[in-house]
């Protein structure tokens, strides 16, 4: 089994549902949020690009 290496993330692209959880956990660390619209022909609602003040491990 290979070890998993964590890298610092300054931004992360998440679903709207995952953003709700992330907003509760990292409330003071969110710098900005951008809406990424869905592509034509896909059944999803798009995503959100979250930028952090302090990098998180992911």
N, CA and C atoms as a LAMMPS dump frame, in Angstrom:
ITEM: TIMESTEP
0
ITEM: NUMBER OF ATOMS
174
ITEM: BOX BOUNDS ff ff ff
-5.0000000000000000e+02 5.0000000000000000e+02
-5.0000000000000000e+02 5.0000000000000000e+02
-5.0000000000000000e+02 5.0000000000000000e+02
ITEM: ATOMS id mol type element x y z
1 1 1 N 0.84 -1.188 0
2 1 2 C 0 0 0
3 1 3 C 0.881 1.246 0
4 2 1 N 0.628 2.135 -0.926
5 2 2 C 1.414 3.356 -1.033
6 2 3 C 0.949 4.372 0.002
7 3 1 N 1.888 5.153 0.554
8 3 2 C 1.476 6.198 1.491
9 3 3 C 0.777 7.335 0.74
10 4 1 N -0.186 7.95 1.397
11 4 2 C -0.899 9.076 0.804
12 4 3 C -0.236 10.367 1.268
13 5 1 N 0.149 11.199 0.318
14 5 2 C 0.796 12.461 0.632
15 5 3 C -0.239 13.579 0.572
16 6 1 N -0.272 14.378 1.603
17 6 2 C -1.184 15.516 1.641
18 6 3 C -0.465 16.75 1.115
19 7 1 N -1.152 17.485 0.271
20 7 2 C -0.57 18.7 -0.287
21 7 3 C -1.415 19.897 0.142
22 8 1 N -0.79 21.04 0.377
23 8 2 C -1.561 22.215 0.762
24 8 3 C -2.368 22.756 -0.425
25 9 1 N -3.636 23.043 -0.175
26 9 2 C -4.518 23.579 -1.205
27 9 3 C -4.891 25.018 -0.87
28 10 1 N -4.732 25.909 -1.841
29 10 2 C -5.167 27.295 -1.642
30 10 3 C -6.556 27.506 -2.212
31 11 1 N -6.998 26.589 -3.104
32 11 2 C -8.35 26.639 -3.627
33 11 3 C -8.837 25.228 -3.912
34 12 1 N -10.158 25.071 -3.896
35 12 2 C -10.75 23.761 -4.067
36 12 3 C -12.077 23.929 -4.793
37 13 1 N -12.371 23.044 -5.747
38 13 2 C -13.626 23.089 -6.477
39 13 3 C -14.546 22.016 -5.894
40 14 1 N -15.727 22.424 -5.425
41 14 2 C -16.635 21.517 -4.734
42 14 3 C -18.054 21.644 -5.27
43 15 1 N -18.879 20.643 -4.955
44 15 2 C -20.302 20.691 -5.302
45 15 3 C -21.013 21.61 -4.317
46 16 1 N -22.219 22.068 -4.649
47 16 2 C -22.959 22.907 -3.701
48 16 3 C -23.19 22.225 -2.355
49 17 1 N -23.453 20.935 -2.351
50 17 2 C -23.674 20.202 -1.102
51 17 3 C -22.387 20.137 -0.27
52 18 1 N -21.258 19.879 -0.93
53 18 2 C -19.976 19.829 -0.214
54 18 3 C -19.595 21.221 0.308
55 19 1 N -20.022 22.27 -0.4
56 19 2 C -19.733 23.634 0.053
57 19 3 C -20.439 23.945 1.364
58 20 1 N -21.66 23.464 1.525
59 20 2 C -22.389 23.698 2.772
60 20 3 C -21.608 23.147 3.964
61 21 1 N -21.074 21.952 3.818
62 21 2 C -20.294 21.337 4.889
63 21 3 C -18.983 22.093 5.1
64 22 1 N -18.322 22.442 3.999
65 22 2 C -17.05 23.154 4.077
66 22 3 C -17.225 24.537 4.713
67 23 1 N -18.327 25.197 4.412
68 23 2 C -18.579 26.526 4.969
69 23 3 C -18.755 26.472 6.48
70 24 1 N -19.309 25.389 6.995
71 24 2 C -19.46 25.242 8.439
72 24 3 C -18.118 24.948 9.101
73 25 1 N -17.314 24.103 8.46
74 25 2 C -16.032 23.695 9.043
75 25 3 C -14.953 24.764 8.911
76 26 1 N -14.917 25.491 7.812
77 26 2 C -13.85 26.45 7.514
78 26 3 C -14.386 27.883 7.41
79 27 1 N -15.368 28.223 8.188
80 27 2 C -16.052 29.52 8.078
81 27 3 C -15.097 30.711 8.058
82 28 1 N -14.15 30.764 8.963
83 28 2 C -13.248 31.903 9.039
84 28 3 C -12.084 31.844 8.061
85 29 1 N -11.934 30.725 7.36
86 29 2 C -10.789 30.545 6.472
87 29 3 C -11.143 30.745 4.995
88 30 1 N -12.4 30.977 4.667
89 30 2 C -12.806 31.142 3.267
90 30 3 C -12.572 32.587 2.842
91 31 1 N -11.748 32.741 1.815
92 31 2 C -11.413 34.074 1.302
93 31 3 C -12.447 34.537 0.28
94 32 1 N -12.779 33.664 -0.69
95 32 2 C -13.769 34.008 -1.707
96 32 3 C -14.364 32.743 -2.303
97 33 1 N -15.516 32.903 -2.959
98 33 2 C -16.207 31.796 -3.608
99 33 3 C -16.654 32.258 -4.987
100 34 1 N -16.337 31.479 -6.004
101 34 2 C -16.769 31.77 -7.371
102 34 3 C -17.674 30.647 -7.853
103 35 1 N -18.729 31.005 -8.57
104 35 2 C -19.639 30.014 -9.132
105 35 3 C -19.092 29.561 -10.482
106 36 1 N -18.976 28.242 -10.657
107 36 2 C -18.545 27.658 -11.925
108 36 3 C -19.79 27.042 -12.561
109 37 1 N -20.316 27.64 -13.64
110 37 2 C -21.552 27.131 -14.238
111 37 3 C -21.346 25.746 -14.851
112 38 1 N -22.436 24.975 -14.977
113 38 2 C -22.322 23.637 -15.568
114 38 3 C -22.076 23.729 -17.07
115 39 1 N -21.545 22.653 -17.627
116 39 2 C -21.368 22.578 -19.079
117 39 3 C -22.699 22.205 -19.712
118 40 1 N -22.901 22.643 -20.919
119 40 2 C -24.127 22.3 -21.633
120 40 3 C -24.225 20.79 -21.807
121 41 1 N -25.392 20.253 -21.542
122 41 2 C -25.62 18.831 -21.725
123 41 3 C -25.32 17.983 -20.512
124 42 1 N -24.81 18.57 -19.43
125 42 2 C -24.552 17.789 -18.216
126 42 3 C -25.718 17.958 -17.252
127 43 1 N -26.023 16.932 -16.476
128 43 2 C -27.191 16.992 -15.597
129 43 3 C -26.933 17.637 -14.235
130 44 1 N -25.745 18.161 -13.987
131 44 2 C -25.447 18.718 -12.668
132 44 3 C -25.739 20.214 -12.6
133 45 1 N -25.508 20.8 -11.437
134 45 2 C -25.783 22.219 -11.216
135 45 3 C -24.525 23.068 -11.244
136 46 1 N -23.419 22.513 -11.691
137 46 2 C -22.162 23.246 -11.681
138 46 3 C -21.431 23.02 -10.37
139 47 1 N -20.505 23.901 -10.062
140 47 2 C -19.725 23.751 -8.836
141 47 3 C -19.318 25.122 -8.314
142 48 1 N -18.62 25.107 -7.21
143 48 2 C -18.144 26.332 -6.583
144 48 3 C -16.637 26.23 -6.39
145 49 1 N -15.911 27.282 -6.732
146 49 2 C -14.468 27.326 -6.517
147 49 3 C -14.229 28.162 -5.266
148 50 1 N -13.706 27.511 -4.227
149 50 2 C -13.489 28.146 -2.941
150 50 3 C -12.009 28.451 -2.788
151 51 1 N -11.681 29.696 -2.45
152 51 2 C -10.299 30.084 -2.177
153 51 3 C -10.159 30.303 -0.673
154 52 1 N -9.031 29.819 -0.123
155 52 2 C -8.816 29.878 1.313
156 52 3 C -7.79 30.951 1.679
157 53 1 N -7.952 31.525 2.862
158 53 2 C -6.974 32.488 3.377
159 53 3 C -5.684 31.774 3.73
160 54 1 N -5.814 30.655 4.442
161 54 2 C -4.684 29.816 4.838
162 54 3 C -4.856 28.476 4.159
163 55 1 N -3.837 27.934 3.493
164 55 2 C -3.978 26.653 2.8
165 55 3 C -4.42 25.54 3.759
166 56 1 N -5.222 24.605 3.2
167 56 2 C -5.643 23.429 3.945
168 56 3 C -4.993 22.208 3.32
169 57 1 N -4.893 21.123 4.061
170 57 2 C -4.306 19.902 3.53
171 57 3 C -5.376 19.084 2.849
172 58 1 N -5.063 18.596 1.657
173 58 2 C -6.053 17.813 0.923
174 58 3 C -5.429 16.764 0.07
